[in-house]
């Protein structure tokens, strides 16, 4: 299985400068990921210094995080008390 970064590094870069994903709704979770744009604190700090390829990679990782966050939680197949003797 490949990591998000490895997947992002294999994408073809475009010539347009990617726009910041910031939605001005900054709130970091316990992993220091913004719940508004899904960038890590490190990615937010480094955005302006990043080249276009790295910005595209950041946006790709944000999309993966956003999708993972919106996935419904897995429910247990056992109902309460089903495993009781």
Backbone as a chain_set.jsonl record, in Angstrom:
{"seq": "XXXXXXXXXXXXXXXXXXXXXXXXXXXXXXXXXXXXXXXXXXXXXXXXXXXXXXXXXXXXXXXXXXXXXXXXXXXXXXXXXXXXX", "coords": {"N": [[0.842, -1.177, 0.0], [0.52, 2.238, -0.783], [1.621, 5.436, 0.433], [-0.152, 8.559, 1.077], [1.483, 10.678, 0.261], [3.268, 9.43, -1.52], [1.478, 8.648, -3.559], [0.609, 11.171, -4.401], [2.972, 12.259, -5.39], [3.287, 11.048, -7.827], [1.593, 12.155, -9.639], [0.834, 14.106, -12.556], [2.128, 17.365, -12.985], [0.444, 20.565, -13.321], [0.315, 23.647, -15.241], [-0.883, 25.905, -14.191], [-1.053, 28.066, -11.341], [-1.864, 26.698, -8.305], [-4.698, 27.504, -6.301], [-5.008, 28.624, -2.924], [-6.44, 26.395, -0.575], [-7.715, 27.434, 1.578], [-10.495, 28.232, 3.59], [-11.111, 30.061, 5.427], [-11.923, 29.08, 7.891], [-10.579, 28.143, 10.197], [-9.67, 25.547, 12.265], [-8.027, 23.388, 14.18], [-7.679, 19.853, 14.388], [-7.003, 17.062, 16.645], [-4.811, 15.972, 15.403], [-3.487, 18.063, 14.271], [-4.675, 18.927, 11.87], [-6.404, 21.037, 9.735], [-9.836, 21.632, 10.022], [-11.263, 23.013, 8.203], [-9.927, 23.331, 5.674], [-8.462, 21.035, 5.472], [-5.698, 20.833, 5.466], [-2.496, 20.057, 6.882], [-0.916, 21.5, 9.775], [1.754, 21.99, 9.195], [1.658, 22.014, 6.372], [0.06, 24.26, 5.945], [1.683, 26.312, 6.995], [3.829, 26.165, 5.189], [2.766, 26.785, 2.697], [2.977, 29.213, 1.079], [5.678, 29.201, 0.382], [5.886, 26.937, -1.113], [6.355, 25.205, -4.235], [4.53, 24.937, -7.385], [4.084, 22.203, -7.955], [4.351, 20.973, -5.436], [2.239, 22.284, -4.133], [0.06, 21.229, -5.543], [0.328, 18.583, -4.761], [-0.211, 18.86, -2.032], [-2.896, 19.687, -2.177], [-4.008, 17.377, -3.229], [-3.569, 15.552, -1.128], [-5.167, 16.806, 0.773], [-7.716, 16.405, -0.315], [-7.951, 13.637, -0.045], [-7.911, 13.433, 2.758], [-10.228, 14.888, 3.372], [-12.211, 13.275, 2.212], [-11.872, 10.929, 3.728], [-12.589, 11.876, 6.237], [-15.276, 12.407, 5.925], [-16.381, 9.97, 5.547], [-18.707, 7.613, 6.697], [-18.713, 6.396, 10.087], [-17.599, 3.077, 10.933], [-19.883, 0.655, 11.895], [-20.452, -1.589, 14.55], [-21.037, -5.043, 13.976], [-22.334, -6.548, 15.782], [-25.161, -6.453, 17.857], [-26.17, -4.671, 20.793], [-25.773, -6.63, 23.613], [-25.884, -8.986, 22.158], [-23.734, -10.669, 22.257], [-23.791, -11.65, 24.749], [-23.957, -14.262, 27.239]], "CA": [[0.0, 0.0, 0.0], [1.335, 3.446, -0.864], [1.183, 6.537, 1.283], [-0.735, 9.695, 0.368], [2.558, 11.457, -0.358], [3.766, 8.691, -2.676], [0.47, 8.758, -4.606], [0.605, 12.544, -4.892], [4.206, 12.522, -6.121], [3.23, 10.424, -9.143], [0.646, 12.864, -10.496], [1.44, 15.056, -13.486], [1.88, 18.755, -12.586], [-0.17, 21.463, -14.294], [1.051, 24.908, -15.324], [-1.567, 26.948, -13.429], [-0.721, 28.129, -9.919], [-3.014, 26.269, -7.504], [-5.206, 28.441, -5.299], [-5.025, 28.127, -1.553], [-7.726, 25.797, -0.217], [-8.196, 28.058, 2.809], [-11.883, 28.694, 3.575], [-11.202, 30.975, 6.576], [-12.636, 28.378, 8.95], [-9.459, 27.409, 10.787], [-9.842, 24.846, 13.53], [-7.182, 22.198, 14.063], [-8.068, 18.69, 15.179], [-5.934, 16.542, 17.505], [-3.658, 15.63, 14.553], [-3.072, 19.327, 13.656], [-5.244, 19.052, 10.529], [-7.455, 22.044, 9.731], [-11.139, 21.078, 9.683], [-11.824, 23.808, 7.115], [-9.276, 23.05, 4.379], [-7.857, 19.703, 5.591], [-4.233, 20.847, 5.41], [-1.82, 19.95, 8.17], [-0.318, 22.761, 10.202], [2.992, 22.123, 8.421], [1.296, 22.392, 5.0], [-0.422, 25.647, 5.991], [2.859, 27.174, 7.185], [4.707, 26.129, 4.032], [2.044, 26.995, 1.436], [3.521, 30.303, 0.253], [7.02, 28.849, -0.089], [5.809, 25.718, -1.927], [6.213, 25.379, -5.683], [3.234, 24.473, -7.88], [3.975, 20.75, -7.823], [4.084, 20.665, -4.028], [0.879, 22.749, -3.83], [-0.855, 20.223, -6.086], [0.427, 17.418, -3.88], [-0.935, 19.215, -0.809], [-4.324, 19.656, -2.495], [-4.364, 15.966, -3.389], [-3.652, 14.968, 0.211], [-6.343, 17.41, 1.415], [-8.902, 15.725, -0.841], [-7.994, 12.318, 0.589], [-8.297, 13.634, 4.165], [-11.629, 15.321, 3.378], [-13.007, 12.086, 1.925], [-11.782, 10.034, 4.883], [-13.303, 12.502, 7.352], [-16.714, 12.367, 5.654], [-16.817, 8.576, 5.478], [-19.414, 7.285, 7.941], [-17.972, 5.466, 10.947], [-17.98, 1.667, 10.838], [-20.675, 0.206, 13.039], [-20.237, -2.976, 14.945], [-22.062, -5.954, 13.46], [-23.048, -7.11, 16.923], [-26.058, -5.553, 18.567], [-25.956, -4.699, 22.237], [-26.246, -7.822, 24.287], [-25.888, -10.15, 21.276], [-22.645, -11.574, 22.612], [-23.958, -12.048, 26.152], [-24.335, -15.682, 27.373]], "C": [[0.887, 1.24, 0.0], [0.769, 4.522, 0.047], [0.568, 7.63, 0.424], [0.336, 10.464, -0.379], [3.089, 10.746, -1.59], [2.782, 8.777, -3.831], [0.504, 10.144, -5.232], [1.84, 12.838, -5.732], [4.189, 11.953, -7.532], [2.25, 11.116, -10.085], [1.392, 13.856, -11.374], [1.13, 16.485, -13.042], [1.191, 19.538, -13.702], [0.611, 22.768, -14.285], [0.405, 26.019, -14.503], [-1.141, 26.893, -11.961], [-1.955, 27.741, -9.111], [-3.403, 27.326, -6.476], [-5.166, 27.794, -3.927], [-6.4, 27.536, -1.251], [-8.364, 26.423, 1.028], [-9.627, 28.576, 2.633], [-12.171, 29.609, 4.77], [-12.052, 30.387, 7.709], [-11.626, 27.503, 9.683], [-9.806, 26.849, 12.163], [-9.076, 23.545, 13.387], [-7.708, 21.069, 14.939], [-6.873, 18.199, 15.993], [-4.694, 16.116, 16.724], [-3.072, 16.861, 13.862], [-3.463, 19.403, 12.187], [-6.397, 20.041, 10.627], [-8.77, 21.407, 9.278], [-11.84, 21.885, 8.594], [-11.258, 23.42, 5.761], [-8.582, 21.694, 4.334], [-6.359, 19.676, 5.324], [-3.695, 20.636, 6.811], [-1.253, 21.322, 8.52], [0.963, 23.024, 9.419], [2.697, 22.565, 6.978], [0.803, 23.833, 4.932], [0.765, 26.603, 6.085], [3.717, 27.259, 5.925], [4.064, 26.461, 2.705], [2.697, 28.048, 0.545], [4.894, 29.978, -0.322], [7.019, 27.626, -1.011], [5.723, 26.052, -3.413], [4.879, 24.76, -6.116], [3.042, 22.967, -7.713], [3.66, 20.365, -6.388], [2.687, 21.133, -3.633], [-0.155, 21.755, -4.351], [-0.843, 18.961, -5.233], [-0.323, 17.656, -2.572], [-2.438, 19.136, -1.059], [-4.825, 18.222, -2.649], [-4.526, 15.3, -2.018], [-4.853, 15.525, 0.983], [-7.618, 16.694, 0.978], [-9.058, 14.343, -0.214], [-8.45, 12.449, 2.042], [-9.774, 14.008, 4.268], [-12.54, 14.107, 3.172], [-13.021, 11.136, 3.125], [-12.592, 10.577, 6.057], [-14.812, 12.369, 7.171], [-17.263, 10.953, 5.533], [-17.528, 8.24, 6.779], [-18.626, 6.282, 8.773], [-18.494, 4.046, 10.774], [-18.754, 1.285, 12.092], [-20.381, -1.256, 13.309], [-21.373, -3.833, 14.403], [-22.88, -6.571, 14.587], [-23.939, -6.064, 17.557], [-25.771, -5.67, 20.052], [-26.563, -5.963, 22.826], [-26.213, -9.082, 23.437], [-24.8, -11.145, 21.646], [-22.733, -12.04, 24.067], [-24.397, -13.507, 26.222], [-25.782, -15.868, 27.716]], "O": [[1.895, 1.285, 0.706], [-0.414, 4.512, 0.384], [0.735, 7.641, -0.795], [0.129, 10.862, -1.526], [3.339, 11.389, -2.61], [3.197, 8.961, -4.975], [0.435, 10.278, -6.454], [1.757, 13.597, -6.697], [5.011, 12.349, -8.357], [2.099, 10.689, -11.23], [2.44, 14.378, -10.995], [-0.026, 16.791, -12.748], [1.337, 19.215, -14.88], [1.469, 22.978, -13.427], [1.08, 26.986, -14.15], [-0.902, 25.819, -11.41], [-2.991, 28.396, -9.223], [-2.544, 27.96, -5.862], [-5.276, 26.575, -3.791], [-7.418, 28.115, -1.631], [-9.425, 25.987, 1.474], [-9.935, 29.264, 1.66], [-13.328, 29.894, 5.081], [-12.793, 31.098, 8.386], [-11.792, 26.287, 9.78], [-10.178, 27.577, 13.083], [-9.43, 22.696, 12.569], [-8.126, 21.288, 16.076], [-5.835, 18.86, 16.023], [-3.633, 15.919, 17.316], [-2.246, 16.723, 12.96], [-2.69, 19.879, 11.355], [-7.264, 19.91, 11.491], [-8.806, 20.717, 8.259], [-12.899, 21.484, 8.114], [-12.007, 23.204, 4.808], [-8.159, 21.253, 3.266], [-5.803, 18.628, 4.993], [-4.34, 20.983, 7.801], [-1.13, 22.192, 7.659], [1.227, 24.16, 9.023], [3.415, 23.4, 6.429], [1.094, 24.546, 3.972], [0.842, 27.584, 5.346], [4.274, 28.316, 5.627], [4.737, 26.427, 1.675], [2.942, 27.788, -0.633], [5.231, 30.441, -1.412], [8.04, 27.314, -1.623], [5.107, 27.043, -3.807], [4.185, 24.138, -5.312], [1.951, 22.514, -7.366], [2.796, 19.522, -6.146], [2.01, 20.446, -2.869], [-1.14, 21.473, -3.669], [-1.885, 18.345, -5.011], [-0.992, 16.756, -2.065], [-3.173, 18.58, -0.243], [-5.942, 17.902, -2.24], [-5.494, 14.578, -1.778], [-5.483, 14.804, 1.756], [-8.493, 16.412, 1.796], [-10.17, 13.926, 0.11], [-9.28, 11.667, 2.506], [-10.487, 13.51, 5.14], [-13.528, 13.943, 3.887], [-14.071, 10.605, 3.489], [-13.213, 9.808, 6.79], [-15.546, 12.234, 8.15], [-18.474, 10.761, 5.429], [-17.017, 8.545, 7.857], [-17.947, 5.414, 8.223], [-19.677, 3.835, 10.504], [-18.323, 1.563, 13.211], [-20.1, -2.038, 12.402], [-22.527, -3.405, 14.373], [-23.989, -7.059, 14.365], [-23.523, -4.925, 17.769], [-25.195, -6.658, 20.507], [-27.715, -6.306, 22.562], [-26.492, -10.164, 23.954], [-24.933, -12.339, 21.376], [-21.846, -12.742, 24.553], [-25.14, -13.958, 25.35], [-26.242, -17.001, 27.86]]}, "num_chains": 1, "name": "protein.A"}
